[in-house]
Amino acid sequence: MGCCFSSPDEDDERQPILPNNRTQTESARPPRPATKAGVDQKSGRFNARHVGVPDLDLRFTDIEDTFNKQQEHYETMKSKLQILANRYRCPNNDSLSECLKKVKEIHEPCQISLEVKGYDFILMVRSEAEIPNELKRTQENITELSRATKTVISVSTKLHEMIDSLLKAEDSMISQIEAAESRHQEQKRLLDNLKENLRETRRAKELSPKYRKEAGNLLNEAALLSGITP
């Protein structure tokens, strides 16, 4: 089995993106969460705005939901790595290799290995004595890390297709909104919303492959640690 992964079995993670029962008014959308000082705003959630054309609103909402799902799991992936690094005092907070080395050193009486099955990886522990609670938490963290990594990868292809399909129709969107709304002031508001949605869509297009690449690198690292070689 090769160690270079492209995309997990879509049957594992393919969930239909169903539009939420949202109203068609922008006022029903919860306010955008305040950005913490010092946080890169490029990493914020996608917040789709109402544009007054049902088909376009649905497509932007689908991208919003899919990108936010990917970002949530990306942040979980980074968080679980950080937790492991802090627990075992690893100098590099994004190195699964360093963490596994430390785990084996600290829990030396136990037989510890990382096993990869498909696109999942788990920490296997064999011990004649009871497994320490700290090591049990580490097993749970690695399972959560694996789940998050897999989800980041699995939604990437679908999100890319959704974004590219939408951006190809960009030229017709203005005329669709103008045809759907004749009142000048409301039309201007909806066109401003469209502009913001397109900006958000391009941001998602830029960030999503980066998330996918980091998750893929982590999965390849796990494969190498489990003994899988190209």
Disulfide bonds with the S-S distance in Angstrom:
none
